[in-house]
C-alpha cells in the first residue's frame, strides 16, 4: 500500500500508526467498531486469546497457530521477531492483530521482568511495534489492537529506537575508543 496522504490524517489506520502501531481497548464495542472499519478496508484480522497464555510455551503455541507461522518456528522471542518480519501483509489493506484479554497475561506470566528491566508483556508488544515500523518501510501496514479489561493498563515506549552511529563510525575503534 502506498504511503498516507493528507486526506488520510483522520483515517483510523493513520492515527494508530502515527501513535506507534499499538492501540489499547477496554470497551469491546469500540474494538468491534474499529475492526469493522479495518475489515472494510481489506485488512486481515488475526485474533489471539491471551487469557490462555499460562506460560511462554503457551504464548508461542498460540501465536504460531493464529499467525500461521511455519512448523520450524523456534518458539522464542528471536524466532517471533523473524516470523513476524516474514508475515504476509496484503498490499491493499494490511494486517490487524487483536490480542484479547491481554491484561490476564500482563498481570500473570507476562509480569515477569526481563534482563532489560521491562516485563515480558511489554517486550512482546515491543516486538509487534518494532515489526510494524519495519513493515512500514516497504509500505505494509501492521497494527496491533490490545484488549484489556483493566482500564489503567499502560505500556511505555514500545518500538523505541535509540540513535545509532553512522555506518562508518559504528565500531568503537572507528571513533577512537
N, C-alpha and C positions, 0 to 999 in steps of 0.2 A: 504494500500500500504506500502511496506517496506520503510525503510529509504533510503536516497540518498547514492550513492557510488561515488567514484572519477570520474567515467565515466560520471556522471550526472552533473558535475560542469558547463557545457556550456548549459544545458537544461534550457528552459525558466522558468519552474516552480521552479527549484532550485534557479535561480537567483532572482526571485520575492520573494520567501520565505526567502532567505538569507538576503534580504534587507528589510524585515519587513512585507511582505504579501500584501501590498497595493502599486499599481503601477499607476502612473498618465499618461494620454494620452491627447494630444491635436489633433494630426493628426488622423482622423478617419481611414485612410488607414492602419496605423500602428496597431491600435486597431483591425481591422478586420483580418489582417495577423496573429496577435497573437492569436485571438480567433480561427482561423482555426487550428493553432498549438495545442491549448488546445483540440479542438474537436477531432483531430486525435489521441489524447492520452486519449480519453474516459472521458474527463471532462464534467460534466453537466454545461451548461451555463444558468445563470439566468440574465435577463436584466431588469433594472428598469429605468424609465424615471424620473429623479429628478426634471425636469422643472415643473412637476405637483405638487410638494410639496410646497403648499402655506401656509401650517400650519403643526403643529406637528401631528394633526389628519390625514391630508392627507398623510404625510410621513408613518405613521403606517399602514394606509389602503393599500397603495401601496406595502409596504414590505410584509404585510400579504398575499396579493394576489400573488405577484411574487414569494415568497419563500414558498408558500403553508403552512403557519402557521395555527395551529388549530383554530377552532371557539372561543375557550376560551382565545386566545391571548389577553393580558391585554392592549395592545396599549400604552406602555410607555417604557422608556429605560431599566428598570429592566426586564420587560417581554421580550423585544427584546434580551437581553443577554441570558435569559433562552431558548427562542425558537431557537436562533442561535446555542446554545450549543447542541440542540437536532436535528439540521439539518442533514438529511440523506445524507451522503457522501459516494459514492461508494469506495470500497477498491481498485478497479482497475481504477485509474484515480483520480478524485477529483471534486471540485466544483469551478467555477469561477463566481463571481457576478460582473456584469457590472453596474456601476452607471453612466448613461449618463446625460449630462448637469448638472454635479454636481456644477459647478460654479454658475448656476442660484440659486440653493438652498443655497450655501455657501455665496453668496453676498446678499441674501434675508433673508428669515426666519432663515436660518442656521447661520447667523451672530450674532445672539443674544448670549450674554455672559451667561455662566452657573455659578453656585456657585463656581466651581473650577477655574474659570477665563478663561477657554477655550471657544471657540464658540461651538454652537450646532453641526455645521458641523464637527468640529474636534472631538467632543465627539462621534459622530456616527461612524466615521472612527476608532476611538479608540476601540469601541466595536467590530467592524469587525476584527481589528488586534489582539485584545486580544482573541477573539474566535478562530482565526486561530492558535495562539500559543497553546491554549488549545487542539485543534484538533490534532496538530502535535504529542502530547504526545501519542496518540493512532494510529499514522500512517496515519491519514486522512488529506488530503490537501484541504485547503480553501484559495482561492486567491480573492482579490478584485481589480478590474480594474476600475479606476475612469477617466471618460472622462470629459474634461473641455475645453471650447473654450478660456479660459483665460490663456495665456502662462506663467504668473507669479504666478499662484496659488501655495500655499505651505501649508503643514500640518506637523507640527513638533511633534516629539516624540510620535508617535502612538504606542499603545501597550506597552508603557514603564512600567517597573516593578521596584519598589524600593526594596532594600534589606530588608528582614524580619528577625526578631529574630527567633531563633530555637524554636522548639515546647516546650521545657522545660523552656524557658525563654521568651516566647511570652508575658505573662502578666507582667505588670509593677511591681507587687508585687514580682514576681519571680526574678527580677533584683534589688531588694532592693529600688524600688521607691514608 
